[in-house]
Structures are given as C-alpha cells and as structure tokens.
Amino acid sequence: MRRGSLLRLVVKRLAAALPALFAVIVVTFLLMRAMPGDPAVYFAGLSATREAIEQVRQKLGLDRSLPEQFVLYLRDLARGDLGQSITTGQTVAYEIATRLPASLELTLFALVLALAVALPLGILAATRPGSWVDHLSRVLTTAGVSLPTFFTGLLLIYVFYYLLGWAPAPLGRLDSVWSPPPRISGLFTLDSLLAGDAALLGACLKQLVLPAVTMALFVMAPIARMTRASMLGALGSDFIRTARASGLTRGTVLYRYAFRNAMLPVVTTLGMVFSFMLGANVLVEKVFAWPGVGSYALDALVASDYAPVQGFVLTMASLYVLLNLVIDVLYGLIDPRVRIEA
C-alpha cells in the first residue's frame, strides 16, 4: 500500500467516524440523565437537608437545563477536559490514562492466549473434518462460550489459588510485596521487561495469567469457528487443487495459500472480539480486583457519577474507530486485491 493512499484512507476513515462519535456523545449524555437516581442526593447523603442537596446540585451544574449542560459539556470536550470524577476526586482524563493500560494489558494478553489456541485448533479441525480433533474443537469452544466469565474466573481462583496454591491471591495487577515498575507504557509486563527486572516480570505474569485465561476461554470460540469455516472454504477452492496438483508441499499449500486467503474473515472476527473484550472485561476485573477502566466505569455508574461514564464510553468509541482503521490497513497488507478505499 502506498503512503499517499494510506494517508487518504486514514483521513477518510477518521472523517467518516466524526458523526458516529458525536452521536455517541449525545446518546451517552442523554442516557445518563435519563437514568433513575439523583447524583446530588447520593453525594449529599441520605440524611442531608433539601438545602444541602440543592447546594450539591448547583455545584455539580445539575440545576441548569439539559441544553445548557450539553453545551458546557461540548465546550469542555473541545478543550480536552472530560470532567472530574466526584467519587475519586480526580479528573476523568487522569483516571482513564492510569487505568486504561491495565485493561489493555489484560485484553491483549488474553487475545494472544486465545489466538495461540484457537488458530491451530481451527486449522486442524478444518484439515480433519469429522475427526476427534474436530469434535474436541467443538466441545472446547462450546464450553468456553457457554460458561459466564465470572463463573470461570471464580472456578479458576478456587482451583489454582485455594486448592492447589499455584496462583497468587487475585488482588490486582501486582502483589503488595512488589513495587510497580517505572512507568513507561503503563503495561506492567512491558515496563518490567524494559527495566530488565526478570523477577518483577514474573510477578506481573503470575497475577495476569488467571484473568487472561478467563477471558481467553470465552473468546476462543468465535476465533476457532471462523478459522475453521474460512479454512474449509479456502481448502475447497480451485487454486488449492491446482497448487496440490503442481506438487507443492502440504505445508506450503496449507499455510502459504489456504491460510493467507482465509485470513480476511479471521481478521474481521479478531476486530470484533477485541472490541467486545475491551468493553466487556468489567466482570473479570471485578472478580480479580483488576484496576481497569471497566470496573472504574461500573463504580461510577452505580454512583450516578456522570463524567467517568461519559469519558469511558467516548474512550471506547475512539478505540473502536482506531481498531477499525487498523483492520482496514491489515486488509490491504494481507490481500492487495482488496480495495479498502472503496
């Protein structure tokens, strides 16, 4: 892909995403105000007087009309101000910047684990349809997607922490006896690796394994199923029969021709899975006391704290836009025949 066409693609996709982001801002703003509960009552306390509640409401700006609140909110967004969290006392931008790397680290590690199992499993199931490998693939993927993530997490904690004692206590990203690595990327494993601290890296990985496995078990199913279906379609194509008739080795036919042509649907599935994981890992974060952005948004939602929820939704929407842009670029790299500019 040429640099000029890539730049045009980026500009075109970002421009097309602006109306969608604005719609997300509007819908999130209205839904938060439509939810039951009064933030002023919550933060003033149950025993607060009516005058105290009104003072809190004025301080929060909730005494203004909805159009006026929305205009002020847009003005703050234009200045890069996502507001301030009343529950934590910190700015939403600071909280998201601090917690988002934890969610990204968990999501990326879980996705790598899922790919390491689902891709080979899907390829083997496609090359041996009806065999025990194919049946095992169906059983594993069905079990993984059928079990709720919170149940899987609690089961793993019970077995590997409580019964066997192999895993550390599920109390966040790092055990209390360790200090976090010097902050570079916010990803503890990467920062430990960059700092050259192997012991700290091992401690971070120990805390990361169980929550990552919990998420990976849930997302393996769509990846393995799409890999199997795409590989079956590719292996039955005419160009595969031609490649086999030409005397090419089985590995060349399978990986260089079949798998590469089956990658586009798999990449699309990966994009959807990754988007789902970013927004839906709140249960895993709660079970393992993981200080991610999902649990932060859930706590704010329970407290009717508008700014963190609005900032969380806008951040997730922006990440989805960037993720779709990366997928479009990958389409062109995998198969240059795909006209991603269309």
Secondary structure, DSSP 8 states (H G I E B T S, - for coil): --HHHHHHHHHHHHHHHHHHHHHHHHHHHHHHHHSSS-HHHHHH-TT--HHHHHHHHHHHTTTS-HHHHHHHHHHHHHTT---B-TTTSSBHHHHHHHHHHHHHHHHHHHHHHHHHHHHHHHHHHHHSTTSHHHHHHHHHHHHHHHS-HHHHHHHHIIIIIIIS--S--SSSSS-TTS-----SSS-HHHHHHHHT-HHHHHHHHHHHHHHHHHHHHHHHHHHHHHHHHHHHHHHTSHHHHHHHHTT--HHIIIIIIIIHHTHHHHHHHHHHHHHHHHHHTHHHHHHTT---HHHHHHHHHHTT-HHHHHHHHHHHHHHHHHHHHHHHHHHHHH-TTS-TT-
